[in-house]
Amino acid sequence: MTFFMNLDDYLSAHTTAESSLLQTLQRETYLRVLQPHMISGVVQGRLLAMLSKIIRPQYILEIGTFTGYAMLCLAEGLQPNGRLHTIEVNDELEEMIQKYIIKAGLEAQITLHLGQALHIIPTLPYTFDLVFIDADKLAYPQYYELALAKTRKGGSILIDNVLWKGKVLDLNTHKDKKTQALHAFNEMVTKDERVENVLLPLRDGLMWVIKKD
Ligand SMILES: C[S@@+](CC[C@H](N)C(=O)[O-])C[C@H]1O[C@@H](n2cnc3c(N)ncnc32)[C@H](O)[C@@H]1O
């Protein structure tokens, strides 16, 4: 028998399965929320969880919560007394995010901040070990600068969607603002002497940055 699988399905089939809670969250996102494809999903979610388990962060910052999938994955590596701060501008998502924080038993460890990330990040009095940037793409340079200032030396920043469905590879065809901005962002990070970085071709492109000592 011959059968065909697409790459995403093959990757999911050969990656540790998500928990039943994450499966429920993913299903509810696809049933109830607009643009459900924004969710990190199984493979990226497992990578975020595994990186967090290696880093064992005391403080995590997520910019762009959506329904909380990546938030729960990142929280898997938190130290027992660690804290995750996540920022979301869409207050219609609050009920669902809080519901899953409670279902995961993480009320004491996760704080949801509702509002504009650019206003909220400067008010957070923490030094982060791990940051995940996953909100509006045009503001990535500002999120990066604000996050880098609050990341400890040796700390990691992960930035999602930097390949923008591969459009950044052909800037002459894709002249839209977001493609051009994401390409400029990738160039800027790569030239930034304060960090080391690697662009992973996972899903929509995940940039991993480490702040140098
Ligand atoms: C790609 S989704 C995040 C997905 C989530 N991190 C995950 O992996 O499941 C982007 C989210 O960023 C939020 N967002 C967009 N602009 C924002 C802003 N200025 N401040 C805070 N959140 C913002 C959107 O409302 C959306 O929920």
The ligand as an SDF file (V2000), in Angstrom:
LIG
                    3D

 27 29  0  0  0  0  0  0  0  0999 V2000
    0.0620   34.4280   16.5460 C   0  0  0  0  0  0  0  0  0  0  0  0
   -1.0060   34.8450   17.8430 S   0  0  0  0  0  0  0  0  0  0  0  0
   -0.1650   34.1880   19.2640 C   0  0  0  0  0  0  0  0  0  0  0  0
   -0.1820   32.6730   19.3230 C   0  0  0  0  0  0  0  0  0  0  0  0
    0.2810   32.1080   20.6250 C   0  0  0  0  0  0  0  0  0  0  0  0
    1.5590   32.6640   21.0360 N   0  0  0  0  0  0  0  0  0  0  0  0
    0.4140   30.6100   20.4540 C   0  0  0  0  0  0  0  0  0  0  0  0
    1.4800   30.1740   20.0230 O   0  0  0  0  0  0  0  0  0  0  0  0
   -0.5550   29.8820   20.6820 O   0  0  0  0  0  0  0  0  0  0  0  0
   -0.7460   36.5690   18.0170 C   0  0  0  0  0  0  0  0  0  0  0  0
   -1.5090   37.2040   19.1640 C   0  0  0  0  0  0  0  0  0  0  0  0
   -0.9280   38.5000   19.3950 O   0  0  0  0  0  0  0  0  0  0  0  0
   -1.9450   39.3670   19.7810 C   0  0  0  0  0  0  0  0  0  0  0  0
   -1.5000   40.7470   19.5620 N   0  0  0  0  0  0  0  0  0  0  0  0
   -1.4480   41.4190   18.3910 C   0  0  0  0  0  0  0  0  0  0  0  0
   -1.0150   42.6680   18.5910 N   0  0  0  0  0  0  0  0  0  0  0  0
   -0.7650   42.7930   19.9070 C   0  0  0  0  0  0  0  0  0  0  0  0
   -0.2950   43.8640   20.7310 C   0  0  0  0  0  0  0  0  0  0  0  0
   -0.0180   45.0570   20.2010 N   0  0  0  0  0  0  0  0  0  0  0  0
   -0.1390   43.6410   22.0520 N   0  0  0  0  0  0  0  0  0  0  0  0
   -0.4360   42.4280   22.5890 C   0  0  0  0  0  0  0  0  0  0  0  0
   -0.9030   41.3870   21.8620 N   0  0  0  0  0  0  0  0  0  0  0  0
   -1.0550   41.5530   20.5410 C   0  0  0  0  0  0  0  0  0  0  0  0
   -3.1140   38.9650   18.8950 C   0  0  0  0  0  0  0  0  0  0  0  0
   -4.3580   39.4420   19.4140 O   0  0  0  0  0  0  0  0  0  0  0  0
   -2.9800   37.4470   18.8590 C   0  0  0  0  0  0  0  0  0  0  0  0
   -3.7950   36.8360   19.8300 O   0  0  0  0  0  0  0  0  0  0  0  0
  1  2  1  0
  2  3  1  0
  2 10  1  0
  3  4  1  0
  4  5  1  0
  5  6  1  0
  5  7  1  0
  7  8  2  0
  7  9  1  0
 10 11  1  0
 11 12  1  0
 11 26  1  0
 12 13  1  0
 13 14  1  0
 13 24  1  0
 14 15  1  0
 14 23  1  0
 15 16  2  0
 16 17  1  0
 17 18  1  0
 17 23  2  0
 18 19  1  0
 18 20  2  0
 20 21  1  0
 21 22  2  0
 22 23  1  0
 24 25  1  0
 24 26  1  0
 26 27  1  0
M  CHG  2   2   1   9  -1
M  END
$$$$
